């Protein structure tokens, strides 16, 4: 049984304002989040109360079903307060729309049982599915399940099926997995991106999906559910952008108070150059993020597009899209790294918020979708392929 749809959907500006209101509390809790190795329950509850987990949740289940552009704007704001919280919000919040590809049989099961249910995800580490009557039995492990300690369900990607060439994505209850204490890292420590194991679990057919499989139950319509990304498009890049924007703000604040031999550090041209370049770099990345997400929602929503407002160079090619994703991530890292080189010895303390932001963005750049080398290759290859097609 599905939840009732909300009586009204708030304006995007209201939701973004609610995200901004949480930033001071997120910054105050950031050290605790890092030490705990997961986002505190109080923070998750605050995100629920602000209705931010409902941004891309289907209206049929009480959500707002707004666009990825609104969602990523909220991700950026949340990440500016706490990088780990922003990362977990991007992952589990985005899965509210991703889960729609399984169909309403699963969505009824998940949100009928708990309207506030959240989902983490992971890459398969090992294991396989064995076909049985009504579904499969699963044994294996998953890697890097960000937000698993805050989740009620876990999506496991790329599971092979015994005696079949098919690989599938499945979803299993968090209570049926064992979370391994493996996430001991230099940055994004509070994401709880642990590995997990599961053994001889029954997975009904309606909780398994692969490209081309019809949804179990009804299929949900809408641009959100047609976009070709397994996770929220540009969501993890929005996290790094948010971390970097928060770091810039922190850097300007503490550098404004620094002196060197009675001279204000902020008065030196070299420091002004660093801050100015990082600010411009982040503004360019944020503008690119916003334009590409508007383009994506217009394309998949079937809206009339104004080509003067869109980026024409790479069109809708997924390789070019990956280039732009990695460009945003790389720009965010570069902006913070430039500032870190001039932050001073005090910022070597693990307790310093700016130093935490530097470590978080350094960790985030390691995510495969943020691989700058791979993104440049994919984007360049896409442009050459398009040119060859035009000249054929």
VENGI-V441880 format. One line per field, one symbol per residue. psi: psi as a letter, one per 40 degrees, with the letter a starting at -180 (. if undefined). Layout:
# VENGI-V441880
psi = ???
This chain:
# VENGI-V441880
psi = hiiiiidihiiddddddddddeddddddedddddddeihidddddddddefdeedehiddfeadfaiddddddddddddddhddddddddcdddedddededieddddddeddheeiihaiiihdiaiihhihebihhhaiiifghedeeidihhhifhihhfiehiihihihdeeihhigeggidifdeeffiiiiihfhhhideehiihehiihbihhiiddeeifhdahheddddddddddddddddddddddeiihfehhdeeidddddddddddddddddddddddddddddddeeeihihddeihedebehdddddddddddddddddddddddeediddeehdehddddddddddddeehdeehddddddddddddddddddde.
